[in-house]
Amino acid sequence: MLIFVSQKKESCQEIVVRGATGQLGRHVVDGLTRAGRRVRAVSRHPTAGEPGVTPCRADVRDTEAFRSVLGGADAIFVNLPPGLNDQDLARIGADIHRAAIPFTVLLSSDRVGSFPGSVMAASHTREESVLGAILGDSLVVLRPAMFMDNDAAEWWASIRDQGAVITAFPDALEVPIASVDIANAAVARLTAQRQKAHRMQRLVGPEWLSARDRAAVLAEVLGRPIIIREVSPDEHVAVLARVRPMPIARQKVMMLREAPRPIRDCPELSLGKERTRYSVWAAANAAAFGSRAAEPIRRGAT
């Protein structure tokens, strides 16, 4: 059943969160409610809302359904599914503009800047370009680096079955960031009284880490040995392709090949020192690797 929201601006103002039941969207909804804001939690499969949260069933590909959740909102967080064409993006942007929503926070990816033209950057580049042309300065773009959650998706099976992390490039360095920190940045922009002048914000984690570094942290957190099993690039692609589309698997291995190593070769970045350290994320997500569930990361964890 669709939940239709009045188009009248005098209706109770709320913030729309598209993708509200996803790994990141849940953190955004939680952060907004703790900040005292009302939320329209939009997804294709909504769940019962907490106080202050209105679950809304809508797919951005369904024009009528998406338009029905926009009226009267004073901000929107947009995490779009990959592969939308320019026509879909233009219609989404026009719907947001027509609803007179003052500003939009779009989840993009650091790959747009660090690996332009890559498969992983392509859909985000289109989103930024098409929505930016329509929404102008009301669009804020967040470009996070690699999600720490990727390790759970890509490593849990090999850690469970083999006590191993399988990789072709164990010493390639990245700056992974926790979903809760990306969500905190989104909440800060969505609730700001006055928007900052710049439209794009790059989000990175607190430290450069290799797969070898992260495996050592996981071994300590899980209380079991975890080895690095180094394989060829083709074998690594095959492993990743079990959980990622093949083009993405190939792209990820290529990026790891080009990643810096050692630390002295890393580009200068303004690291998010105040953000969640990998060890804290690992402890909070131990269940994803087959260990007992831990307390979830809360706002301000370091």
Number of C-alpha atoms within 10 A of each C-alpha: 6 13 15 17 16 15 15 11 14 10 12 11 16 20 24 29 26 27 26 28 20 12 13 20 25 17 24 31 30 21 21 23 17 12 12 10 18 20 28 26 27 27 21 14 13 16 15 10 14 12 9 16 20 19 22 30 21 26 19 22 14 11 14 14 17 22 20 19 25 26 24 21 28 20 24 23 25 20 17 18 12 11 12 16 12 15 10 17 21 19 17 21 21 15 19 24 19 12 20 16 21 15 22 26 23 24 21 26 24 20 21 20 12 12 15 13 13 18 17 20 18 17 22 23 18 18 25 19 14 20 22 19 13 18 18 14 15 17 22 27 23 22 21 24 21 20 18 20 18 12 18 17 14 18 21 20 16 16 23 14 8 13 19 20 23 23 24 20 24 21 19 22 23 20 21 26 25 26 23 26 27 26 24 20 18 25 22 16 21 24 16 10 8 8 15 10 8 10 15 16 15 16 23 26 27 20 19 19 19 23 20 19 15 18 23 17 18 21 17 14 17 17 10 12 13 21 16 18 16 15 15 12 17 12 15 19 23 15 18 21 16 11 13 16 10 14 13 17 21 19 16 19 20 15 15 19 16 12 17 18 18 12 13 8 10 13 8 7 11 11 14 16 12 12 22 25 19 23 16 16 22 26 21 18 21 20 15 18 20 13 14 13 13 14 10 14 20 15 16 11 14 16
